Amino acid sequence: MSKFNFTKDEYEYLVEKCMFNEEMALILELLIKNYSRTQIAMKLNISESTLDKRIHYIKKKILRVL
């Protein structure tokens, strides 16, 4: 699951079922919209390594729900 190809309904389902906070939901939304890691990190004012950790956490939570 390297690409995040979810529909809006799937996105909303995952945000609810995974209980993502606002930041996690925003990261997932931006990944779905194909923003780069650099763009997302800059938008959230975090480092790319911090972003990578959060993406890893998002993936783990999604896999538990699916």
N, CA, C and O atoms as CSV, one atom per row, in Angstrom:
chain,resi,resn,atom,element,x,y,z
A,1,MET,N,N,0.838,-1.180,0.000
A,1,MET,CA,C,0.000,0.000,0.000
A,1,MET,C,C,0.883,1.244,0.000
A,1,MET,O,O,0.882,2.003,0.970
A,2,SER,N,N,1.613,1.454,-1.045
A,2,SER,CA,C,2.465,2.631,-1.101
A,2,SER,C,C,1.693,3.849,-1.598
A,2,SER,O,O,1.998,4.978,-1.212
A,3,LYS,N,N,0.699,3.627,-2.448
A,3,LYS,CA,C,-0.151,4.713,-2.924
A,3,LYS,C,C,-1.430,4.737,-2.104
A,3,LYS,O,O,-1.920,3.697,-1.664
A,4,PHE,N,N,-1.954,5.915,-1.908
A,4,PHE,CA,C,-3.203,6.072,-1.185
A,4,PHE,C,C,-4.285,6.438,-2.191
A,4,PHE,O,O,-4.538,7.615,-2.446
A,5,ASN,N,N,-4.910,5.435,-2.749
A,5,ASN,CA,C,-5.949,5.647,-3.751
A,5,ASN,C,C,-7.307,5.313,-3.158
A,5,ASN,O,O,-7.853,4.235,-3.396
A,6,PHE,N,N,-7.844,6.242,-2.388
A,6,PHE,CA,C,-9.134,6.030,-1.761
A,6,PHE,C,C,-10.132,7.051,-2.300
A,6,PHE,O,O,-9.771,8.177,-2.643
A,7,THR,N,N,-11.383,6.634,-2.366
A,7,THR,CA,C,-12.447,7.568,-2.723
A,7,THR,C,C,-12.756,8.431,-1.507
A,7,THR,O,O,-12.255,8.179,-0.411
A,8,LYS,N,N,-13.573,9.438,-1.708
A,8,LYS,CA,C,-13.966,10.310,-0.594
A,8,LYS,C,C,-14.685,9.502,0.484
A,8,LYS,O,O,-14.425,9.682,1.674
A,9,ASP,N,N,-15.585,8.613,0.070
A,9,ASP,CA,C,-16.318,7.784,1.033
A,9,ASP,C,C,-15.368,6.869,1.802
A,9,ASP,O,O,-15.517,6.697,3.012
A,10,GLU,N,N,-14.398,6.284,1.109
A,10,GLU,CA,C,-13.420,5.416,1.767
A,10,GLU,C,C,-12.567,6.223,2.747
A,10,GLU,O,O,-12.271,5.766,3.851
A,11,TYR,N,N,-12.177,7.426,2.329
A,11,TYR,CA,C,-11.404,8.312,3.198
A,11,TYR,C,C,-12.182,8.607,4.485
A,11,TYR,O,O,-11.645,8.480,5.586
A,12,GLU,N,N,-13.436,8.997,4.338
A,12,GLU,CA,C,-14.260,9.322,5.502
A,12,GLU,C,C,-14.452,8.107,6.408
A,12,GLU,O,O,-14.433,8.235,7.632
A,13,TYR,N,N,-14.634,6.943,5.816
A,13,TYR,CA,C,-14.766,5.701,6.573
A,13,TYR,C,C,-13.493,5.436,7.383
A,13,TYR,O,O,-13.560,5.120,8.571
A,14,LEU,N,N,-12.338,5.567,6.732
A,14,LEU,CA,C,-11.071,5.312,7.412
A,14,LEU,C,C,-10.809,6.309,8.531
A,14,LEU,O,O,-10.343,5.924,9.604
A,15,VAL,N,N,-11.098,7.565,8.301
A,15,VAL,CA,C,-10.884,8.591,9.329
A,15,VAL,C,C,-11.730,8.259,10.559
A,15,VAL,O,O,-11.275,8.393,11.695
A,16,GLU,N,N,-12.956,7.830,10.315
A,16,GLU,CA,C,-13.844,7.495,11.437
A,16,GLU,C,C,-13.410,6.206,12.132
A,16,GLU,O,O,-13.263,6.182,13.354
A,17,LYS,N,N,-13.206,5.145,11.373
A,17,LYS,CA,C,-12.885,3.840,11.953
A,17,LYS,C,C,-11.501,3.807,12.599
A,17,LYS,O,O,-11.307,3.133,13.611
A,18,CYS,N,N,-10.552,4.518,12.031
A,18,CYS,CA,C,-9.194,4.542,12.579
A,18,CYS,C,C,-9.044,5.583,13.682
A,18,CYS,O,O,-8.015,5.642,14.355
A,19,MET,N,N,-10.078,6.404,13.861
A,19,MET,CA,C,-10.068,7.473,14.865
A,19,MET,C,C,-8.850,8.383,14.703
A,19,MET,O,O,-8.143,8.672,15.669
A,20,PHE,N,N,-8.618,8.826,13.473
A,20,PHE,CA,C,-7.519,9.743,13.200
A,20,PHE,C,C,-7.820,11.112,13.802
A,20,PHE,O,O,-8.960,11.577,13.784
A,21,ASN,N,N,-6.776,11.750,14.335
A,21,ASN,CA,C,-6.944,13.130,14.775
A,21,ASN,C,C,-6.911,14.026,13.528
A,21,ASN,O,O,-6.750,13.534,12.411
A,22,GLU,N,N,-7.062,15.323,13.722
A,22,GLU,CA,C,-7.120,16.248,12.575
A,22,GLU,C,C,-5.870,16.174,11.715
A,22,GLU,O,O,-5.951,16.172,10.487
A,23,GLU,N,N,-4.713,16.115,12.365
A,23,GLU,CA,C,-3.464,16.094,11.608
A,23,GLU,C,C,-3.340,14.814,10.780
A,23,GLU,O,O,-2.953,14.865,9.613
A,24,MET,N,N,-3.662,13.683,11.372
A,24,MET,CA,C,-3.578,12.407,10.649
A,24,MET,C,C,-4.551,12.403,9.467
A,24,MET,O,O,-4.210,11.944,8.377
A,25,ALA,N,N,-5.749,12.911,9.690
A,25,ALA,CA,C,-6.736,12.982,8.609
A,25,ALA,C,C,-6.237,13.883,7.487
A,25,ALA,O,O,-6.416,13.571,6.310
A,26,LEU,N,N,-5.612,14.998,7.849
A,26,LEU,CA,C,-5.078,15.916,6.838
A,26,LEU,C,C,-3.941,15.263,6.062
A,26,LEU,O,O,-3.870,15.397,4.841
A,27,ILE,N,N,-3.055,14.562,6.755
A,27,ILE,CA,C,-1.953,13.870,6.075
A,27,ILE,C,C,-2.517,12.874,5.070
A,27,ILE,O,O,-2.080,12.833,3.921
A,28,LEU,N,N,-3.487,12.072,5.501
A,28,LEU,CA,C,-4.095,11.095,4.596
A,28,LEU,C,C,-4.745,11.790,3.406
A,28,LEU,O,O,-4.590,11.350,2.267
A,29,GLU,N,N,-5.468,12.867,3.666
A,29,GLU,CA,C,-6.114,13.613,2.577
A,29,GLU,C,C,-5.091,14.124,1.571
A,29,GLU,O,O,-5.300,14.012,0.363
A,30,LEU,N,N,-3.997,14.676,2.054
A,30,LEU,CA,C,-2.974,15.208,1.158
A,30,LEU,C,C,-2.262,14.094,0.388
A,30,LEU,O,O,-1.896,14.274,-0.773
A,31,LEU,N,N,-2.071,12.952,1.034
A,31,LEU,CA,C,-1.479,11.808,0.329
A,31,LEU,C,C,-2.404,11.325,-0.786
A,31,LEU,O,O,-1.944,10.980,-1.875
A,32,ILE,N,N,-3.692,11.301,-0.514
A,32,ILE,CA,C,-4.667,10.893,-1.524
A,32,ILE,C,C,-4.636,11.868,-2.702
A,32,ILE,O,O,-4.810,11.469,-3.854
A,33,LYS,N,N,-4.412,13.142,-2.403
A,33,LYS,CA,C,-4.350,14.173,-3.447
A,33,LYS,C,C,-2.983,14.233,-4.124
A,33,LYS,O,O,-2.720,15.130,-4.924
A,34,ASN,N,N,-2.110,13.267,-3.798
A,34,ASN,CA,C,-0.786,13.134,-4.421
A,34,ASN,C,C,0.170,14.284,-4.124
A,34,ASN,O,O,1.024,14.605,-4.949
A,35,TYR,N,N,0.036,14.904,-2.962
A,35,TYR,CA,C,1.039,15.871,-2.537
A,35,TYR,C,C,2.324,15.102,-2.240
A,35,TYR,O,O,2.272,13.946,-1.821
A,36,SER,N,N,3.449,15.724,-2.451
A,36,SER,CA,C,4.734,15.077,-2.149
A,36,SER,C,C,4.975,15.122,-0.638
A,36,SER,O,O,4.349,15.896,0.087
A,37,ARG,N,N,5.887,14.282,-0.190
A,37,ARG,CA,C,6.259,14.275,1.229
A,37,ARG,C,C,6.770,15.649,1.641
A,37,ARG,O,O,6.440,16.150,2.716
A,38,THR,N,N,7.571,16.245,0.780
A,38,THR,CA,C,8.127,17.568,1.077
A,38,THR,C,C,7.023,18.609,1.201
A,38,THR,O,O,7.042,19.426,2.123
A,39,GLN,N,N,6.073,18.588,0.292
A,39,GLN,CA,C,4.965,19.544,0.338
A,39,GLN,C,C,4.150,19.381,1.620
A,39,GLN,O,O,3.782,20.368,2.258
A,40,ILE,N,N,3.873,18.134,1.992
A,40,ILE,CA,C,3.083,17.878,3.197
A,40,ILE,C,C,3.852,18.341,4.438
A,40,ILE,O,O,3.288,18.997,5.313
A,41,ALA,N,N,5.126,18.001,4.508
A,41,ALA,CA,C,5.938,18.398,5.657
A,41,ALA,C,C,5.989,19.922,5.794
A,41,ALA,O,O,5.887,20.456,6.898
A,42,MET,N,N,6.145,20.602,4.683
A,42,MET,CA,C,6.185,22.066,4.719
A,42,MET,C,C,4.844,22.642,5.155
A,42,MET,O,O,4.789,23.591,5.936
A,43,LYS,N,N,3.769,22.061,4.644
A,43,LYS,CA,C,2.420,22.543,4.984
A,43,LYS,C,C,2.139,22.380,6.477
A,43,LYS,O,O,1.497,23.232,7.091
A,44,LEU,N,N,2.628,21.274,7.061
A,44,LEU,CA,C,2.386,20.998,8.478
A,44,LEU,C,C,3.489,21.530,9.386
A,44,LEU,O,O,3.398,21.439,10.611
A,45,ASN,N,N,4.534,22.089,8.768
A,45,ASN,CA,C,5.669,22.621,9.514
A,45,ASN,C,C,6.318,21.543,10.401
A,45,ASN,O,O,6.597,21.768,11.578
A,46,ILE,N,N,6.548,20.368,9.798
A,46,ILE,CA,C,7.235,19.271,10.477
A,46,ILE,C,C,8.334,18.750,9.554
A,46,ILE,O,O,8.331,19.034,8.357
A,47,SER,N,N,9.258,17.999,10.106
A,47,SER,CA,C,10.323,17.436,9.275
A,47,SER,C,C,9.796,16.251,8.475
A,47,SER,O,O,8.773,15.661,8.823
A,48,GLU,N,N,10.493,15.913,7.414
A,48,GLU,CA,C,10.087,14.763,6.602
A,48,GLU,C,C,10.214,13.462,7.388
A,48,GLU,O,O,9.429,12.537,7.179
A,49,SER,N,N,11.182,13.382,8.280
A,49,SER,CA,C,11.312,12.155,9.079
A,49,SER,C,C,10.143,12.014,10.051
A,49,SER,O,O,9.667,10.903,10.287
A,50,THR,N,N,9.683,13.108,10.608
A,50,THR,CA,C,8.488,13.072,11.466
A,50,THR,C,C,7.278,12.679,10.637
A,50,THR,O,O,6.451,11.877,11.074
A,51,LEU,N,N,7.176,13.233,9.461
A,51,LEU,CA,C,6.075,12.879,8.567
A,51,LEU,C,C,6.117,11.392,8.230
A,51,LEU,O,O,5.079,10.730,8.223
A,52,ASP,N,N,7.298,10.865,7.952
A,52,ASP,CA,C,7.426,9.436,7.632
A,52,ASP,C,C,6.916,8.565,8.777
A,52,ASP,O,O,6.265,7.546,8.545
A,53,LYS,N,N,7.210,8.962,9.996
A,53,LYS,CA,C,6.725,8.216,11.165
A,53,LYS,C,C,5.203,8.260,11.243
A,53,LYS,O,O,4.558,7.259,11.553
A,54,ARG,N,N,4.646,9.414,10.961
A,54,ARG,CA,C,3.184,9.552,11.019
A,54,ARG,C,C,2.516,8.768,9.892
A,54,ARG,O,O,1.455,8.178,10.094
A,55,ILE,N,N,3.128,8.755,8.711
A,55,ILE,CA,C,2.591,7.969,7.594
A,55,ILE,C,C,2.648,6.485,7.934
A,55,ILE,O,O,1.712,5.742,7.640
A,56,HIS,N,N,3.737,6.055,8.550
A,56,HIS,CA,C,3.862,4.654,8.962
A,56,HIS,C,C,2.740,4.292,9.942
A,56,HIS,O,O,2.133,3.227,9.831
A,57,TYR,N,N,2.473,5.174,10.888
A,57,TYR,CA,C,1.410,4.961,11.873
A,57,TYR,C,C,0.040,4.913,11.185
A,57,TYR,O,O,-0.799,4.081,11.530
A,58,ILE,N,N,-0.183,5.796,10.224
A,58,ILE,CA,C,-1.443,5.811,9.473
A,58,ILE,C,C,-1.629,4.489,8.743
A,58,ILE,O,O,-2.713,3.908,8.782
A,59,LYS,N,N,-0.583,4.009,8.080
A,59,LYS,CA,C,-0.659,2.741,7.352
A,59,LYS,C,C,-0.997,1.583,8.285
A,59,LYS,O,O,-1.818,0.728,7.952
A,60,LYS,N,N,-0.358,1.560,9.461
A,60,LYS,CA,C,-0.622,0.491,10.428
A,60,LYS,C,C,-2.082,0.498,10.861
A,60,LYS,O,O,-2.713,-0.556,10.940
A,61,LYS,N,N,-2.619,1.680,11.143
A,61,LYS,CA,C,-4.014,1.775,11.582
A,61,LYS,C,C,-4.971,1.366,10.460
A,61,LYS,O,O,-5.978,0.706,10.716
A,62,ILE,N,N,-4.663,1.753,9.224
A,62,ILE,CA,C,-5.520,1.390,8.090
A,62,ILE,C,C,-5.513,-0.130,7.902
A,62,ILE,O,O,-6.563,-0.734,7.686
A,63,LEU,N,N,-4.352,-0.735,7.983
A,63,LEU,CA,C,-4.269,-2.183,7.808
A,63,LEU,C,C,-5.048,-2.925,8.882
A,63,LEU,O,O,-5.627,-3.975,8.601
A,64,ARG,N,N,-5.078,-2.411,10.099
A,64,ARG,CA,C,-5.868,-3.039,11.166
A,64,ARG,C,C,-7.362,-2.969,10.863
A,64,ARG,O,O,-8.100,-3.899,11.187
A,65,VAL,N,N,-7.811,-1.887,10.249
A,65,VAL,CA,C,-9.224,-1.715,9.946
A,65,VAL,C,C,-9.650,-2.518,8.734
A,65,VAL,O,O,-10.766,-3.033,8.678
A,66,LEU,N,N,-8.755,-2.621,7.763
A,66,LEU,CA,C,-9.093,-3.375,6.552
A,66,LEU,C,C,-8.920,-4.811,6.849
A,66,LEU,O,O,-9.146,-5.653,5.980
